[in-house]
Amino acid sequence: MSAIESIEKRRMIPAITARLTGFLHLFLTSIKAQSALFVITAIYMLATYLLFRGAPGLQPYKLSLSFFAFLLPILLLSMIILRFINLCVHVRPKSPIKALYYDLKDYLFNARRLSLGLPVIIVLFFFIETFAYFKVNFIVLKPFEWDIYFMELDRWIHFGYQPWEILQPVLGYAPITFLMNLVYNTWFIVMWTIFIWQAFAARPSTLRLRFFISFLLLWSIGGSVFAMLFSSAGPAFYDALNLTPNPFKELMIYLYQVNETFPIWALSTQETLWQAYVSKQGIVAGISAMPSLHNASAVLFALLGWQVSRAHGIALTIFAVLIFLGSIHLGWHYAVDGYFGAALAVVIWWIAGKIATWMENRPAATSYCALFDKPL
């Protein structure tokens, strides 16, 4: 190494140190600005610990790197899908794959986006692990006991018919059932794509914070509190619960018949969930019908979409409707699960709007926005 090169490297060290120091300051200020997310998660974790403390027969609770290793590829795939759609719609390059490579390189190493999104990813890790633990174990405290009531409520609301019976003349064709199952399965990737879209947004905003507050409240209150209060398994598990008479038997027979021609992945997932419930083992575990988080989350996505643009609102509303229909047609949920989940999403969205507006007017948020616009 020449003397000139050695001098140049020594000159670079202070610049790199300054950039790292600047990023660290920006990152810590971002955590303060988004402190509501950490507070909600901490309360949820503490409440879960206190609720299950000393209860017998619980599955172990541990924050594992294996779970993060499972979640990280999903988040990265969601990011790739999001950036590819952005390129195709807005940029339209001649070489999409090459453009995607450079776009992702810039996206992943953008200090401002990282400072905005990484706190949310940290929150997500602790929150989802706690949610999974709660969902697997709450049945110990509150066994399934609402299925018959929700079945009868569905029949009463729908003029003496089960909702699946009303939908069957329209959806009861093998290719349509297959497509409904396909759309229903995309919920998972749609959710994480929207999560990444908002986590690593171009800049902080009240709308973004509102979405994440809504997301955490919806999953903790709807997916935990109400799931335990209204503990129910859902139509697909009616036979397994030994409930009679079973008004969903013909629906399940139809789905298994379709599965002989077209793969209906809902059936294998339902079987896996029940085996995990019985054996108390398995990565995929936890059964809960009321309220439907599939439906509640899809409605939350639509509410966000309407705030972004008319096109986003229409697309995500159609998606929410399809998820609702699929949840009934595939035997996952009673219709009232979806109704309650949708109503809960709307109420939480309104509450989260008030919290987010207050948070964005606090000094921590205004300081972060000022730093965000400054060069590092």
Secondary structure, DSSP 4 states (H G I P E B T S, - for coil): --HHHHHHHHHHHHHHHHHHHHHHHHHHHHHHHTHHHHHHHHHHHHHHHHHHTT-TTPPP----HHHHHHHHHHHHHHHHHHHHHHIIIII--SSHHHHHHHHHHHHHT-HHHHHHHHHHHHHHHHHHHHHHHHHHHHHHHS-S--HHHHHHHHHHHTTTS-HHHHHHHHH-SHHHHHHHHHHHHHHHHHHHHHHHHHHT-SS--HHHHHHHHHHHHIIIIIIIIIHHHT----GGGTTTTT-SS-TTHHHHHHHHHHHTTS--HHHHHHHHHHHHHHHT--SS-----SS-HHHHHHHHHHHHHHHH-HHHHHHHHHHHHHHHHHHHHTTS--HHHHHHHHHHHHHHHHHHHHHHHHHHTSHHHHHHHHHHTS--
